Amino acid sequence: MVSSSTRLASVAALAVIVGTSGCQAWKVENQPAEVVIRRSDPVAITMNDQRWVVLKGAHVSNDSVVGIRITGNTKGKGRTALSLGGVRAVQTRRFSFLRTAGLGIALWFVPAVYRFAVVD
C-alpha cells in the first residue's frame, strides 16, 4: 500500500516535471511573413505548392527568405532560399496546453501500469 505522503510527493514531482518541460506545437502566425521571420527562430514555412521547410536563422533578403534548412518534405539540407511571394504560411513553435495535459495524464498512469505488470 502506498502512503498518502508518498503519493502526494509523486504527484507534486509529476506536476513540476510536466509544467517545466511543456510540450510545444507548430502554430500558424497571422502576422506578415517578414515580421514573424524577423522575430522567431526556427520557423516552419509552407509554400503555395505544398512544399514545407523548417529554417533556422531565417531572414528576409530582397524578395527571398534565406536560412539554414533543418527539415522538410523535399531533399537537401543546408542554405536555402525561397521566394517570399510563394510563402503560404509561417509557423512558430509555441507552448501547447493540450499536449502538455495529455502528457501529464499519460504519465499519471505509468505507476498503475507498473503495479499491474509486477507480480509479487
C-alpha positions as CSV (number, residue, x, y, z in Angstrom):
1,M,0.0,0.0,0.0
2,V,1.3,3.4,-0.9
3,S,1.1,6.1,1.8
4,S,-0.6,9.3,1.1
5,S,2.5,11.4,1.6
6,T,4.4,9.2,-1.0
7,R,1.5,9.6,-3.4
8,L,1.4,13.4,-2.8
9,A,5.2,13.6,-3.4
10,S,4.9,11.7,-6.7
11,V,2.0,13.9,-7.9
12,A,3.9,17.0,-7.0
13,A,7.1,15.8,-8.8
14,L,5.0,14.9,-11.9
15,A,3.4,18.3,-11.9
16,V,6.8,20.1,-11.7
17,I,8.3,17.9,-14.5
18,V,5.3,18.3,-16.8
19,G,4.9,22.0,-16.0
20,T,8.5,22.9,-16.7
21,S,9.1,20.7,-19.7
22,G,5.8,21.6,-21.5
23,C,5.0,20.3,-25.0
24,Q,5.2,22.5,-28.0
25,A,3.4,22.6,-31.3
26,W,3.7,24.5,-34.6
27,K,1.2,27.3,-34.7
28,V,0.3,29.3,-37.8
29,E,1.0,33.0,-37.4
30,N,-1.4,35.6,-38.7
31,Q,1.1,38.4,-39.0
32,P,3.0,39.2,-42.2
33,A,5.7,36.7,-43.0
34,E,8.5,39.3,-42.8
35,V,7.6,40.2,-39.2
36,V,7.3,36.5,-38.0
37,I,10.6,35.6,-39.7
38,R,12.4,38.5,-38.1
39,R,11.3,37.7,-34.5
40,S,11.2,33.9,-34.5
41,D,13.8,31.1,-34.8
42,P,13.3,28.5,-36.1
43,V,10.3,28.9,-38.4
44,A,8.3,26.4,-40.5
45,I,7.4,27.8,-43.9
46,T,4.7,26.3,-46.1
47,M,4.8,27.3,-49.8
48,N,1.9,27.7,-52.2
49,D,2.9,24.4,-54.0
50,Q,2.6,22.4,-50.7
51,R,6.3,22.2,-50.0
52,W,7.3,22.9,-46.4
53,V,10.7,23.5,-44.7
54,V,11.9,24.4,-41.3
55,L,14.6,27.1,-41.4
56,K,17.0,28.1,-38.7
57,G,18.5,31.6,-38.8
58,A,15.9,32.7,-41.4
59,H,15.9,36.3,-42.6
60,V,14.3,38.2,-45.5
61,S,16.7,39.3,-48.2
62,N,15.2,41.3,-51.0
63,D,12.3,39.1,-52.2
64,S,13.5,35.9,-50.6
65,V,13.5,34.1,-47.3
66,V,17.0,32.7,-46.7
67,G,18.1,30.4,-43.9
68,I,19.6,27.0,-43.0
69,R,17.2,24.2,-43.8
70,I,16.7,21.8,-40.9
71,T,14.0,19.5,-42.3
72,G,11.1,19.5,-44.8
73,N,9.3,17.4,-47.4
74,T,12.0,17.9,-50.1
75,K,15.5,16.6,-50.3
76,G,18.6,18.5,-49.3
77,K,19.9,20.4,-46.3
78,G,22.0,23.5,-45.9
79,R,21.4,27.1,-47.0
80,T,18.0,27.5,-48.6
81,A,16.4,30.5,-50.4
82,L,12.7,30.6,-51.0
83,S,10.6,33.2,-52.9
84,L,8.8,35.4,-50.4
85,G,5.9,35.7,-52.8
86,G,5.4,31.9,-52.7
87,V,5.0,31.7,-48.9
88,R,1.6,30.5,-47.9
89,A,2.0,30.3,-44.2
90,V,4.7,30.8,-41.5
91,Q,4.5,28.8,-38.3
92,T,6.4,29.1,-35.0
93,R,6.9,26.7,-32.0
94,R,4.7,27.6,-29.1
95,F,3.5,26.0,-25.8
96,S,0.6,23.6,-26.3
97,F,-1.6,23.2,-23.2
98,L,-3.4,20.2,-24.7
99,R,-0.3,18.3,-25.5
100,T,1.2,19.0,-22.1
101,A,-2.1,18.0,-20.3
102,G,-2.1,14.8,-22.4
103,L,1.5,14.0,-21.4
104,G,0.6,14.6,-17.8
105,I,-2.4,12.3,-17.9
106,A,-0.3,9.6,-19.7
107,L,2.4,9.9,-17.1
108,W,-0.2,9.7,-14.3
109,F,-1.0,6.1,-15.4
110,V,2.6,4.9,-15.6
111,P,2.7,3.8,-11.9
112,A,-0.6,2.0,-12.3
113,V,0.7,0.1,-15.3
114,Y,3.8,-0.8,-13.4
115,R,1.8,-2.0,-10.5
116,F,-0.3,-4.3,-12.7
117,A,2.8,-5.6,-14.6
118,V,4.8,-6.5,-11.5
119,V,3.7,-9.7,-9.8
120,D,4.5,-10.0,-6.1
